[in-house]
Amino acid sequence: MSVSLKEDALVLITENDGSLQLGSASPFGLYYHDTQFLSGYALRVNGAPPILLSANTEQNYVATFQLMRAEGATLGTARHAAEALSIRRTRFLADGLRERIGVLNANPRPVRVALELEFEASFRDMFAVRGHHEVAATPHEVRRGPREGGIVFERVGRDAVRRTTDITMRPAPDRILGNIFHIERDLEPQGVLTIELMVIPREDGAGAAPSPDRFDDAIDALNARYRRFLRACARYTTSSETLDEGLITRSALDLRALLEFHDSGPYPTAGIPWYAVPFGRDGLICAYQTLGWNPEIARGTLRLLAKYQGQKVDDFSEEEPGKIFHELRRGELARLGEIPHRPYYGSVDATPLFALLVAETVKWTADREFWRELLPSAERALTWCDTYGDADRDGYVEYGPRGSDLRSQGWKDSPQSLSEPDGTWSKLPAALVEVQAYVYAAKMGIADLYALDGDTTRADRLRGEARELRERFERDFWMPDQGCYAQALDGDKRQVRAVTSNAGHALWCGIASADHAATLVHRLMTPDMYTGWGIRTLSSTYPTYNPMSYHNGSVWPHDNSLIAQGFARYGFREEAAEITSALIEAGRRFPDARLPELFCGFQRDLRFSSRPADYLVSCIPQAWSAGMVFLCVRTLLGLAPDLGTQQLLIDPALPPWLERIDIRDMLVFGERMTFRVRRGAKGDHVAGGQGRLAHTRTAAPA
């Protein structure tokens, strides 16, 4: 078990008692810019580590550990010797790790208390820590030196960056022996010894944004930052306490914790603990999911991605003009160019998703200045789709093979996710079904904005290209015998004939014909695809199906949220509500009502009231899983912005278990909107909206 905290670019992963193993190659530690600034941290009370009683990390940036120290204590029995001490550790991340340790003498007589705190700092790169890259010999080893009230670890890397970990304690230690702080006190009955620690990482003297010096002031400032952010978000409340206090509140806190704050605005990092960095695809989908919650996330995401948009051809990083990055790392190995993540561009779908999100963000915000700012980047993304993304000019965006760091470059990026029935890898280059859908939606969305600008020539051209893509897509991807679109066209332009959840993205983007849409909805809701907790990534009838795999039969909440909106788009509101209800039912069964990145694709067993099975190395929390609930509520309400009339279209279809949804201060077209939907015998009733809501019945795409 581990405990993770995150705030901006700082991430802390520890053992469940808050410690970090000494003298080990453990991946746990305090990370800043993909570097392990603290790798070992041990607390000993009267010569021994205390025993963990409980740990609490409900808020992602604050952790509380309740421990005890008792001479001769035996776990599993009620026997504890005298001299029991209560130890409480409270910590959070601000400009570094801040921790307060309190020791209570829970004895009727005085006790001598001796604390030892031992530290280690390795300054290893994240990729080296996780065994993904061999590290060359370093010219400078870690050095340790004294400073007032503490010590400093230092290493000058091969990238010539001086990295330091500054550790201080209040009150100052009685003595410091090497890397161990010592303090001793005599405590009267119910007496308390309190110490405070600061562990501050820096690169060439610069670190995270400064925070108040005092522990209490620093936590108050952090809490205030959370409150300011959440006040700027729309507030969702419903008739379901389970939904409100569980998924909605939990997801809001998780999303805030996952944000990094750049000059360009907030960016949702992918997931804790190992992917708490900017990813293109993850950030774009999360930003789309949360447009009705906080559109500033979309603005910040698009601006950062535009800043790093590809300018040249680089085979190592897979950069190409107009391309959007897959992953951005900032550690020593990335700075040296020994890994391609500076950033790495090995993603086939992030670029059309970028243009798609530009269009959707402008439609939600009516921000014409933002439209003018991002239009050149959106156009470069569409140009990439038509040129570098379609190297053989067959009209489809494809990827590989290029000696890539990733063999699979769609959202299902595990090596075996695109396979023939015998398990062999499908031949590359591959044109994935969902990528063509993203290109279609991107061109249609950007065309809508050009039309509103009066540029009918460019709008008509993009719509014509999208219609041609749709005709080819229907001809080449549809599998009549399966009632589904193929997962991909392989390097020989043959269908990869797997029934997958990817096909549901064709509904989300509107590329599917109305006739095929009805068949596809039915196909995705059959038992080989629908588990009762959500739609599987791969049909259980396909030979490579494995419900415990990463992409070949598992259930991904974000994937299902997009599919549910696709169902609703074509008028299948009951099926959309069914998926949403299943995800909410699954979410409330996970610890802290927090949906993980994915879970196993076993069938739901109503007879024995089972819960979804964990995928053991799933990120928790994860950005697009946290964003799921906000998109699902949007789907239940049938919300869609009409930029031309500047009205928010609403077509609610609440499931039987949900009587009411209240939305307060939703930011649409630059104004706050508050409204309520109640389910009634004669249909759902909408109230509020200050005249900006238009109650309508959504028509399926032609």
C-alpha positions as CSV (number, residue, x, y, z in Angstrom):
1,M,0.0,0.0,0.0
2,S,1.1,3.5,-0.7
3,V,0.0,7.1,0.0
4,S,0.2,9.8,-2.6
5,L,-0.1,13.6,-2.4
6,K,0.2,16.1,-5.2
7,E,0.2,19.9,-5.5
8,D,1.1,21.6,-8.8
9,A,4.4,20.0,-9.9
10,L,5.2,18.3,-6.5
11,V,4.3,14.7,-6.0
12,L,4.9,12.6,-2.9
13,I,4.5,8.8,-2.8
14,T,5.2,7.0,0.5
15,E,4.6,3.8,2.4
16,N,1.2,3.7,4.1
17,D,2.7,4.9,7.4
18,G,4.2,8.0,5.7
19,S,7.8,6.7,5.6
20,L,10.3,6.2,2.8
21,Q,12.5,3.1,2.8
22,L,16.2,3.9,3.5
23,G,19.0,2.4,1.5
24,S,16.7,1.0,-1.2
25,A,15.9,1.6,-4.8
26,S,12.3,2.1,-4.0
27,P,10.3,4.2,-6.5
28,F,8.6,6.1,-3.7
29,G,9.8,9.6,-2.8
30,L,9.2,13.3,-3.1
31,Y,9.3,14.3,-6.8
32,Y,9.7,17.6,-8.5
33,H,10.1,17.9,-12.3
34,D,10.5,14.1,-12.6
35,T,13.3,13.9,-10.1
36,Q,13.4,12.1,-6.7
37,F,14.5,14.9,-4.4
38,L,13.8,12.8,-1.3
39,S,14.2,9.1,-1.5
40,G,14.4,8.0,2.1
41,Y,12.7,9.2,5.3
42,A,12.4,7.3,8.6
43,L,10.9,8.3,11.9
44,R,12.1,6.4,15.0
45,V,10.6,7.0,18.5
46,N,12.7,5.7,21.3
47,G,14.7,3.7,18.9
48,A,12.0,2.0,16.9
49,P,9.5,2.9,14.1
50,P,6.0,3.5,15.4
51,I,3.0,1.3,14.5
52,L,0.4,2.7,12.1
53,L,-3.2,2.9,13.3
54,S,-4.8,4.9,10.5
55,A,-4.0,7.1,7.5
56,N,-6.2,9.7,5.8
57,T,-5.6,11.4,2.5
58,E,-9.1,12.4,1.5
59,Q,-8.0,15.8,0.2
60,N,-5.1,14.6,-2.0
61,Y,-2.8,17.4,-0.7
62,V,-3.0,16.7,3.0
63,A,-2.3,13.5,4.8
64,T,-2.8,12.5,8.4
65,F,-1.2,9.5,10.0
66,Q,-2.1,8.2,13.5
67,L,0.6,6.0,15.0
68,M,1.6,4.6,18.3
69,R,4.8,3.6,20.1
70,A,4.6,1.1,22.9
71,E,7.4,-1.0,24.3
72,G,6.6,-4.6,23.7
73,A,3.4,-3.9,21.7
74,T,2.2,-7.0,19.7
75,L,0.1,-6.5,16.7
76,G,-3.0,-8.7,16.6
77,T,-3.4,-8.8,20.4
78,A,-4.7,-6.5,23.0
79,R,-1.4,-6.6,24.9
80,H,0.5,-3.4,25.1
81,A,3.2,-2.6,27.6
82,A,3.6,0.6,29.5
83,E,4.9,3.8,28.2
84,A,2.5,4.1,25.3
85,L,3.0,7.1,23.1
86,S,0.6,8.6,20.6
87,I,2.3,9.9,17.4
88,R,0.4,12.0,14.9
89,R,1.9,13.1,11.6
90,T,0.2,15.8,9.5
91,R,1.7,16.8,6.2
92,F,0.9,18.6,3.0
93,L,2.6,19.9,-0.1
94,A,3.1,23.6,-0.8
95,D,6.6,24.8,-1.8
96,G,7.8,21.4,-0.7
97,L,6.9,18.8,1.9
98,R,5.6,20.4,5.2
99,E,5.1,18.1,8.1
100,R,4.1,18.5,11.8
101,I,4.8,15.6,14.1
102,G,3.2,15.5,17.5
103,V,4.1,13.0,20.3
104,L,1.7,12.7,23.2
105,N,2.7,11.0,26.4
106,A,-0.4,8.8,27.1
107,N,0.9,7.6,30.5
108,P,0.2,8.6,34.1
109,R,3.9,9.3,34.6
110,P,6.7,11.2,32.9
111,V,8.4,9.6,29.9
112,R,11.7,10.4,28.2
113,V,11.0,10.7,24.4
114,A,13.8,10.5,21.9
115,L,13.0,11.2,18.2
116,E,15.3,10.4,15.3
117,L,14.5,11.5,11.8
118,E,16.7,10.1,9.0
119,F,16.8,11.3,5.4
120,E,18.2,10.3,2.0
121,A,18.1,12.1,-1.4
122,S,19.1,10.3,-4.6
123,F,18.1,12.8,-7.2
124,R,17.3,10.0,-9.6
125,D,15.3,10.7,-12.7
126,M,11.8,9.2,-12.8
127,F,12.6,7.0,-15.8
128,A,15.6,5.6,-14.1
129,V,13.7,5.0,-10.8
130,R,11.0,3.0,-12.7
131,G,13.6,1.0,-14.6
132,H,12.7,2.4,-18.0
133,H,16.2,3.8,-18.8
134,E,19.8,2.9,-18.1
135,V,21.6,5.8,-16.5
136,A,25.1,6.7,-17.4
137,A,27.7,7.3,-14.7
138,T,27.3,10.7,-13.2
139,P,30.1,13.2,-12.8
140,H,28.9,14.5,-9.4
141,E,27.6,12.3,-6.6
142,V,25.2,13.5,-4.0
143,R,26.8,15.7,-1.3
144,R,25.4,16.6,2.1
145,G,26.1,19.7,4.0
146,P,24.9,21.5,7.2
147,R,22.7,24.5,7.3
148,E,21.0,26.4,10.1
149,G,18.5,24.0,11.8
150,G,19.1,21.3,9.2
151,I,21.0,19.9,6.3
152,V,21.2,20.3,2.5
153,F,21.5,17.5,0.0
154,E,23.0,18.5,-3.4
155,R,23.8,17.1,-6.7
156,V,25.0,18.7,-10.0
157,G,23.5,16.6,-12.8
158,R,25.0,15.8,-16.1
159,D,22.7,18.4,-17.5
160,A,24.6,21.0,-15.3
161,V,21.6,21.7,-13.2
162,R,22.3,22.0,-9.4
163,R,19.5,20.2,-7.6
164,T,19.2,20.6,-3.8
165,T,16.9,19.3,-1.1
166,D,16.8,21.7,1.9
167,I,15.6,20.1,5.1
168,T,15.0,22.1,8.3
169,M,13.3,21.4,11.6
170,R,11.6,23.6,14.2
171,P,12.7,23.6,17.0
172,A,16.2,22.9,15.7
173,P,17.5,19.4,16.4
174,D,19.5,18.9,19.5
175,R,22.2,17.4,17.3
176,I,22.6,16.3,13.7
177,L,24.8,13.2,13.1
178,G,25.3,12.8,9.4
179,N,21.8,12.7,7.9
180,I,20.0,12.0,11.2
181,F,18.2,14.6,13.3
182,H,18.0,13.9,17.0
183,I,15.8,15.6,19.6
184,E,15.0,14.4,23.2
185,R,12.5,15.7,25.7
186,D,11.0,14.7,29.1
187,L,7.2,14.7,28.8
188,E,4.9,15.0,31.7
189,P,1.6,13.0,31.7
190,Q,-0.5,14.2,28.7
191,G,2.5,16.3,27.6
192,V,3.1,16.9,23.9
193,L,6.3,17.3,21.9
194,T,5.7,19.0,18.6
195,I,8.2,19.5,15.7
196,E,7.8,20.8,12.2
197,L,9.7,19.9,9.1
198,M,10.3,21.6,5.8
199,V,11.7,19.7,2.8
200,I,12.2,22.1,-0.1
201,P,13.4,20.9,-3.5
202,R,15.1,23.4,-5.8
203,E,16.8,23.5,-9.3
204,D,19.5,26.1,-9.6
205,G,18.0,27.8,-6.6
206,A,14.5,27.9,-8.0
207,G,11.6,25.8,-6.8
208,A,7.8,25.7,-6.6
209,A,5.9,28.9,-5.8
210,P,6.9,30.2,-2.4
211,S,4.5,29.6,0.5
212,P,4.2,31.2,4.0
213,D,7.0,30.2,6.3
214,R,4.8,29.1,9.3
215,F,3.2,25.7,9.0
216,D,-0.4,26.9,9.9
217,D,-0.1,29.9,7.6
218,A,1.1,27.7,4.7
219,I,-1.8,25.2,5.1
220,D,-4.3,28.1,5.4
221,A,-2.9,29.6,2.1
222,L,-3.2,26.2,0.4
223,N,-6.8,25.7,1.6
224,A,-7.6,29.2,0.3
225,R,-6.2,28.3,-3.1
226,Y,-8.5,25.3,-3.2
227,R,-11.5,27.4,-2.2
228,R,-10.8,30.0,-4.8
229,F,-10.5,27.5,-7.5
230,L,-13.6,25.6,-6.6
231,R,-15.6,28.8,-6.2
232,A,-14.8,29.5,-9.9
233,C,-16.3,26.1,-10.9
234,A,-19.9,25.3,-11.5
235,R,-21.6,23.6,-8.6
236,Y,-23.5,20.4,-9.3
237,T,-26.0,19.1,-6.7
238,T,-28.6,16.4,-7.2
239,S,-31.3,14.4,-5.3
240,S,-28.7,11.6,-4.8
241,E,-26.5,12.1,-1.7
242,T,-24.4,9.2,-2.9
243,L,-23.7,11.0,-6.2
244,D,-23.1,14.4,-4.6
245,E,-20.9,13.5,-1.6
246,G,-19.3,10.7,-3.5
247,L,-18.4,11.1,-7.1
248,I,-19.1,14.8,-7.7
249,T,-17.2,16.1,-4.6
250,R,-14.5,13.5,-4.9
251,S,-13.9,14.2,-8.6
252,A,-13.8,18.0,-8.0
253,L,-11.1,17.6,-5.4
254,D,-9.2,15.1,-7.5
255,L,-9.2,17.3,-10.6
256,R,-8.0,20.3,-8.6
257,A,-5.1,18.2,-7.1
258,L,-4.2,16.9,-10.6
259,L,-3.8,20.4,-12.0
260,E,-0.5,22.0,-12.8
261,F,-0.5,25.8,-13.0
262,H,1.5,27.3,-15.9
263,D,1.6,30.9,-17.3
264,S,-0.8,29.6,-20.0
265,G,-3.3,28.5,-17.3
266,P,-4.3,25.2,-15.5
267,Y,-3.4,21.9,-17.1
268,P,-4.8,18.5,-15.9
269,T,-1.9,16.1,-15.5
270,A,-2.8,12.5,-16.3
271,G,-2.7,10.6,-13.0
272,I,-1.1,10.0,-9.6
273,P,1.4,8.7,-8.9
274,W,3.5,8.0,-12.0
275,Y,1.8,10.1,-14.6
276,A,1.4,13.4,-12.8
277,V,2.8,15.3,-15.8
278,P,1.2,16.8,-18.9
279,F,-0.1,14.3,-21.5
280,G,-1.7,15.6,-24.7
281,R,-4.5,13.1,-25.1
282,D,-5.4,12.9,-21.4
283,G,-5.4,16.6,-21.0
284,L,-7.6,17.2,-24.0
285,I,-10.2,14.7,-23.1
286,C,-10.3,15.8,-19.5
287,A,-10.6,19.4,-20.6
288,Y,-13.5,18.5,-22.9
289,Q,-15.3,16.6,-20.1
290,T,-15.0,19.6,-17.8
291,L,-16.1,22.4,-20.2
292,G,-19.4,22.7,-18.3
293,W,-17.6,22.7,-15.0
294,N,-14.6,25.0,-15.5
295,P,-13.7,26.1,-19.1
296,E,-10.5,27.6,-17.9
297,I,-9.0,24.1,-17.8
298,A,-9.7,23.9,-21.6
299,R,-8.1,27.3,-22.2
300,G,-5.0,26.4,-20.2
301,T,-4.7,23.0,-21.8
302,L,-4.9,24.3,-25.4
303,R,-2.5,27.2,-24.7
304,L,0.2,24.9,-23.3
305,L,-0.2,22.4,-26.1
306,A,-0.1,25.2,-28.7
307,K,3.2,26.4,-27.1
308,Y,4.8,23.0,-27.7
309,Q,3.1,22.3,-31.1
310,G,5.5,20.6,-33.5
311,Q,7.7,22.8,-35.6
312,K,10.1,20.4,-37.3
313,V,10.6,16.8,-38.2
314,D,12.5,14.9,-35.5
315,D,12.5,11.1,-35.8
316,F,13.7,10.6,-32.2
317,S,10.9,12.6,-30.5
318,E,8.4,12.0,-33.5
319,E,7.9,15.7,-33.7
320,E,6.3,16.9,-36.9
321,P,5.0,20.4,-38.0
322,G,1.6,20.9,-36.5
323,K,1.7,17.8,-34.3
324,I,0.5,17.9,-30.6
325,F,2.7,16.2,-28.0
326,H,1.9,13.0,-26.2
327,E,4.0,13.4,-23.0
328,L,6.1,16.1,-21.5
329,R,8.9,15.3,-19.0
330,R,11.3,17.7,-17.3
331,G,13.9,15.7,-15.6
332,E,17.6,15.2,-16.3
333,L,17.2,12.5,-18.9
334,A,14.7,14.6,-20.9
335,R,16.9,17.7,-20.7
336,L,19.9,15.6,-21.9
337,G,17.9,14.2,-24.8
338,E,18.4,10.6,-23.7
339,I,14.7,10.0,-23.7
340,P,12.4,11.6,-26.3
341,H,9.9,13.1,-23.8
342,R,11.1,16.7,-24.2
343,P,8.2,16.5,-25.2
344,Y,7.5,13.2,-27.0
345,Y,5.0,13.4,-29.9
346,G,4.2,9.7,-30.3
347,S,0.4,10.0,-30.4
348,V,-1.8,9.8,-33.4
349,D,-5.0,11.2,-31.8
350,A,-3.9,14.2,-29.8
351,T,-3.6,16.4,-32.9
352,P,-7.2,16.0,-34.2
353,L,-8.4,16.1,-30.6
354,F,-6.7,19.5,-30.2
355,A,-8.6,21.0,-33.1
356,L,-11.8,19.4,-31.9
357,L,-11.3,21.0,-28.4
358,V,-10.5,24.4,-29.9
359,A,-13.9,24.4,-31.6
360,E,-15.8,23.1,-28.6
361,T,-14.1,25.6,-26.2
362,V,-15.1,28.6,-28.4
363,K,-18.6,27.3,-28.7
364,W,-18.9,27.1,-24.9
365,T,-17.2,30.4,-24.1
366,A,-18.0,32.6,-27.1
367,D,-14.5,33.9,-26.6
368,R,-13.6,35.4,-30.0
369,E,-10.2,36.6,-28.8
370,F,-9.3,33.1,-27.8
371,W,-10.6,31.9,-31.2
372,R,-8.3,34.3,-33.0
373,E,-5.4,33.3,-30.7
374,L,-5.8,29.5,-31.3
375,L,-7.0,29.5,-34.9
376,P,-3.4,29.3,-36.4
377,S,-2.6,26.3,-34.1
378,A,-5.9,24.6,-35.0
379,E,-5.2,25.1,-38.7
380,R,-1.7,23.7,-38.3
381,A,-3.2,20.6,-36.5
382,L,-5.7,20.1,-39.4
383,T,-2.9,20.4,-41.9
384,W,-0.9,17.8,-40.0
385,C,-3.9,15.4,-40.3
386,D,-4.0,15.9,-44.1
387,T,-0.2,15.7,-44.6
388,Y,2.1,14.0,-42.1
389,G,-0.8,12.2,-40.5
390,D,-1.8,10.7,-43.8
391,A,1.5,9.9,-45.4
392,D,0.1,7.6,-48.1
393,R,-2.7,10.1,-48.9
394,D,-5.5,7.5,-48.7
395,G,-7.7,9.9,-46.7
396,Y,-7.1,8.4,-43.3
397,V,-4.8,9.5,-40.4
398,E,-2.5,6.6,-39.6
399,Y,0.6,5.9,-37.5
400,G,3.8,3.8,-37.5
401,P,6.0,2.0,-37.8
402,R,8.9,4.4,-37.0
403,G,11.0,2.6,-34.4
404,S,8.6,4.3,-32.0
405,D,8.8,4.4,-28.2
406,L,5.1,3.3,-28.4
407,R,4.0,0.7,-30.9
408,S,0.3,1.6,-30.3
409,Q,-0.3,5.3,-30.6
410,G,-4.1,5.6,-30.0
411,W,-5.6,5.9,-26.5
412,K,-5.2,2.1,-26.2
413,D,-1.5,2.4,-26.2
414,S,-0.5,-1.0,-24.9
415,P,1.4,-3.2,-27.4
416,Q,-1.2,-6.0,-27.7
417,S,-4.3,-3.7,-28.0
418,L,-4.3,-3.9,-31.8
419,S,-4.0,-7.6,-32.6
420,E,-5.2,-10.3,-35.0
421,P,-7.4,-13.1,-33.6
422,D,-4.3,-15.3,-33.2
423,G,-2.7,-12.6,-31.0
424,T,-0.1,-11.4,-33.5
425,W,0.2,-7.7,-33.8
426,S,-1.8,-6.1,-36.6
427,K,0.4,-4.8,-39.5
428,L,1.3,-1.1,-39.4
429,P,0.6,1.6,-40.4
430,A,-2.8,1.5,-38.8
431,A,-5.8,3.8,-39.3
432,L,-7.7,3.6,-36.0
433,V,-11.5,3.9,-36.0
434,E,-11.7,6.6,-33.3
435,V,-9.0,8.8,-34.9
436,Q,-11.0,9.1,-38.1
437,A,-13.9,10.2,-36.0
438,Y,-11.9,12.8,-34.2
439,V,-10.7,14.2,-37.6
440,Y,-14.3,14.4,-38.8
441,A,-15.5,16.2,-35.6
442,A,-12.5,18.6,-35.7
443,K,-13.2,19.6,-39.3
444,M,-16.9,20.0,-38.7
445,G,-16.3,22.0,-35.5
446,I,-13.8,24.4,-37.0
447,A,-16.1,24.8,-40.1
448,D,-18.9,25.9,-37.7
449,L,-16.7,28.7,-36.4
450,Y,-15.6,29.8,-39.8
451,A,-19.3,30.0,-40.9
452,L,-20.1,32.2,-37.9
453,D,-17.2,34.4,-38.9
454,G,-18.7,34.7,-42.4
455,D,-15.9,32.7,-44.0
456,T,-18.2,30.4,-45.9
457,T,-15.5,29.4,-48.4
458,R,-13.3,27.8,-45.7
459,A,-16.3,26.4,-43.9
460,D,-17.7,24.7,-47.0
461,R,-14.3,23.3,-47.8
462,L,-13.8,21.7,-44.4
463,R,-17.4,20.4,-44.4
464,G,-16.8,18.9,-47.8
465,E,-13.7,17.2,-46.6
466,A,-15.5,15.9,-43.5
467,R,-18.4,14.5,-45.7
468,E,-15.9,12.7,-48.0
469,L,-14.2,11.2,-44.9
470,R,-17.6,10.0,-43.6
471,E,-18.4,8.3,-46.9
472,R,-15.0,6.5,-47.0
473,F,-15.4,5.6,-43.4
474,E,-18.8,4.0,-43.8
475,R,-17.5,2.1,-46.8
476,D,-14.3,0.8,-45.3
477,F,-14.8,0.4,-41.6
478,W,-18.4,-1.0,-41.3
479,M,-18.6,-4.7,-40.5
480,P,-22.2,-5.8,-41.4
481,D,-21.8,-9.2,-39.9
482,Q,-20.7,-7.7,-36.6
483,G,-23.0,-4.7,-36.5
484,C,-19.9,-2.6,-35.6
485,Y,-17.1,-0.5,-37.1
486,A,-13.7,-2.3,-37.3
487,Q,-11.1,-1.3,-34.8
488,A,-8.8,-0.2,-37.5
489,L,-7.6,-0.7,-41.1
490,D,-4.1,-2.3,-41.0
491,G,-1.1,-1.7,-43.2
492,D,-2.7,-3.7,-46.1
493,K,-6.0,-1.7,-45.7
494,R,-7.7,-4.7,-44.3
495,Q,-10.1,-4.4,-41.4
496,V,-8.9,-5.4,-37.9
497,R,-12.2,-7.2,-37.2
498,A,-12.3,-6.7,-33.5
499,V,-15.5,-5.4,-31.8
500,T,-14.2,-2.7,-29.4
501,S,-15.4,0.3,-27.4
502,N,-13.4,2.4,-29.9
503,A,-16.3,2.2,-32.3
504,G,-18.4,4.1,-29.7
505,H,-16.3,7.2,-30.3
506,A,-17.7,7.3,-33.8
507,L,-21.1,8.1,-32.1
508,W,-19.5,10.7,-29.9
509,C,-18.0,12.5,-32.9
510,G,-21.1,12.2,-35.1
511,I,-19.3,10.4,-38.0
512,A,-21.6,7.3,-37.9
513,S,-24.6,7.2,-40.1
514,A,-28.0,7.2,-38.4
515,D,-28.8,3.6,-39.6
516,H,-25.5,2.2,-38.5
517,A,-25.7,4.1,-35.2
518,A,-28.8,2.3,-34.1
519,T,-27.1,-1.1,-34.9
520,L,-23.9,0.0,-33.1
521,V,-25.7,1.1,-29.9
522,H,-27.4,-2.3,-29.7
523,R,-24.1,-4.1,-30.4
524,L,-22.2,-2.3,-27.7
525,M,-25.0,-3.1,-25.1
526,T,-24.9,-6.8,-25.7
527,P,-23.4,-9.0,-22.9
528,D,-20.1,-9.6,-24.6
529,M,-19.5,-5.9,-24.5
530,Y,-21.6,-4.5,-21.7
531,T,-20.5,-5.8,-18.2
532,G,-23.2,-4.1,-16.1
533,W,-20.5,-1.7,-14.8
534,G,-19.7,-0.3,-18.2
535,I,-18.7,-1.2,-21.8
536,R,-15.6,-3.4,-22.2
537,T,-12.7,-2.3,-24.3
538,L,-12.9,-5.5,-26.3
539,S,-15.6,-8.1,-26.9
540,S,-15.4,-11.2,-24.7
541,T,-15.9,-13.3,-27.9
542,Y,-12.6,-12.1,-29.5
543,P,-9.7,-14.5,-29.0
544,T,-7.4,-12.0,-27.3
545,Y,-10.0,-11.0,-24.7
546,N,-8.7,-10.8,-21.1
547,P,-10.8,-9.0,-18.5
548,M,-7.7,-8.4,-16.4
549,S,-5.7,-6.8,-19.2
550,Y,-5.0,-3.1,-19.7
551,H,-7.0,-2.6,-22.9
552,N,-8.3,-6.1,-24.1
553,G,-11.4,-6.4,-22.0
554,S,-11.2,-3.9,-19.1
555,V,-13.6,-1.1,-18.5
556,W,-12.4,2.6,-18.7
557,P,-14.7,5.2,-17.2
558,H,-13.6,8.0,-19.5
559,D,-14.2,5.8,-22.6
560,N,-17.7,5.1,-21.3
561,S,-18.4,8.7,-20.7
562,L,-17.7,9.6,-24.3
563,I,-19.7,6.6,-25.6
564,A,-22.7,7.6,-23.4
565,Q,-22.7,11.1,-24.9
566,G,-22.5,9.5,-28.3
567,F,-25.6,7.4,-27.5
568,A,-27.5,10.5,-26.4
569,R,-26.3,12.4,-29.5
570,Y,-28.2,9.8,-31.7
571,G,-31.3,9.8,-29.5
572,F,-30.5,6.7,-27.4
573,R,-31.1,8.4,-24.1
574,E,-32.1,5.3,-22.1
575,E,-28.9,3.5,-23.1
576,A,-26.9,6.6,-22.2
577,A,-28.5,6.8,-18.8
578,E,-27.9,3.1,-18.3
579,I,-24.1,3.5,-18.9
580,T,-24.1,6.6,-16.6
581,S,-25.9,4.8,-13.9
582,A,-23.6,1.8,-14.1
583,L,-20.5,4.1,-13.8
584,I,-22.0,5.8,-10.8
585,E,-22.9,2.4,-9.2
586,A,-19.3,1.3,-9.8
587,G,-17.8,4.5,-8.4
588,R,-19.6,4.3,-5.1
589,R,-18.1,0.8,-4.5
590,F,-14.5,1.9,-4.8
591,P,-12.7,3.4,-1.8
592,D,-13.5,7.1,-1.2
593,A,-16.1,6.9,-4.1
594,R,-13.2,7.4,-6.5
595,L,-13.3,5.8,-9.9
596,P,-9.8,4.5,-10.9
597,E,-8.2,4.8,-14.3
598,L,-9.7,1.4,-15.3
599,F,-11.1,-1.7,-13.7
600,C,-11.3,-5.3,-14.7
601,G,-14.0,-6.3,-17.2
602,F,-15.7,-9.1,-15.4
603,Q,-19.5,-9.4,-15.7
604,R,-21.5,-7.8,-12.9
605,D,-22.8,-10.4,-10.5
606,L,-26.1,-9.1,-9.1
607,R,-26.8,-12.4,-7.3
608,F,-23.8,-12.0,-5.0
609,S,-23.7,-8.2,-5.1
610,S,-20.0,-8.2,-6.2
611,R,-18.1,-5.0,-6.9
612,P,-15.8,-4.2,-9.8
613,A,-12.5,-6.0,-9.6
614,D,-9.4,-3.7,-9.3
615,Y,-6.8,-3.4,-12.0
616,L,-3.8,-3.5,-9.7
617,V,-1.6,-0.7,-11.1
618,S,-4.4,1.7,-12.1
619,C,-3.8,5.4,-11.5
620,I,-5.9,6.7,-8.6
621,P,-6.9,9.5,-9.0
622,Q,-6.8,9.9,-12.8
623,A,-7.8,13.0,-14.7
624,W,-10.2,11.6,-17.3
625,S,-11.8,9.3,-14.8
626,A,-12.4,12.3,-12.5
627,G,-13.8,14.2,-15.4
628,M,-16.2,11.4,-16.2
629,V,-19.0,12.5,-13.8
630,F,-19.2,16.0,-15.2
631,L,-19.6,14.8,-18.8
632,C,-22.1,12.2,-17.7
633,V,-24.2,14.8,-15.9
634,R,-24.0,17.0,-19.0
635,T,-25.2,14.0,-21.0
636,L,-28.2,13.4,-18.7
637,L,-29.1,17.0,-19.1
638,G,-28.7,17.0,-22.8
639,L,-26.6,20.2,-22.8
640,A,-25.2,21.7,-25.9
641,P,-24.1,25.3,-26.5
642,D,-25.6,27.1,-29.6
643,L,-23.0,29.8,-30.3
644,G,-25.1,31.4,-33.1
645,T,-28.0,32.2,-30.7
646,Q,-25.8,32.2,-27.6
647,Q,-28.3,29.9,-25.9
648,L,-27.6,26.7,-24.0
649,L,-29.7,23.9,-25.5
650,I,-31.1,21.5,-22.9
651,D,-32.9,18.2,-23.4
652,P,-32.9,16.4,-20.1
653,A,-33.6,12.7,-19.7
654,L,-33.0,11.8,-16.0
655,P,-32.9,8.1,-15.0
656,P,-35.6,6.8,-12.6
657,W,-33.3,6.9,-9.6
658,L,-32.5,10.6,-10.0
659,E,-35.2,13.2,-9.2
660,R,-33.3,16.4,-9.5
661,I,-30.1,18.1,-10.8
662,D,-29.2,21.7,-9.8
663,I,-26.5,23.6,-11.6
664,R,-25.2,26.8,-10.1
665,D,-22.9,29.3,-11.7
666,M,-22.1,27.3,-14.9
667,L,-20.0,29.6,-17.1
668,V,-21.4,29.6,-20.6
669,F,-20.7,32.3,-23.2
670,G,-18.8,34.3,-20.6
671,E,-21.8,34.5,-18.2
672,R,-22.8,32.5,-15.1
673,M,-26.0,30.5,-15.5
674,T,-28.0,28.8,-12.7
675,F,-30.9,26.3,-13.4
676,R,-32.7,23.3,-12.1
677,V,-34.1,20.1,-13.7
678,R,-36.7,18.0,-12.0
679,R,-38.1,14.7,-13.2
680,G,-41.8,14.5,-13.3
681,A,-44.6,12.1,-14.5
682,K,-45.0,14.2,-17.7
683,G,-41.4,14.7,-18.4
684,D,-38.4,16.6,-17.0
685,H,-39.1,20.2,-16.0
686,V,-36.5,22.9,-16.4
687,A,-36.4,26.1,-14.4
688,G,-34.0,29.1,-14.3
689,G,-31.4,29.9,-16.8
690,Q,-32.1,33.6,-17.0
691,G,-33.6,33.2,-20.5
692,R,-30.4,31.7,-21.9
693,L,-31.7,28.1,-21.8
694,A,-33.6,26.6,-24.8
695,H,-35.5,23.4,-24.0
696,T,-35.3,21.3,-27.2
697,R,-35.3,17.8,-28.5
698,T,-32.0,16.9,-30.0
699,A,-32.1,15.4,-33.5
700,A,-29.8,12.7,-34.6
701,P,-27.2,13.7,-37.2
702,A,-28.2,13.1,-40.7
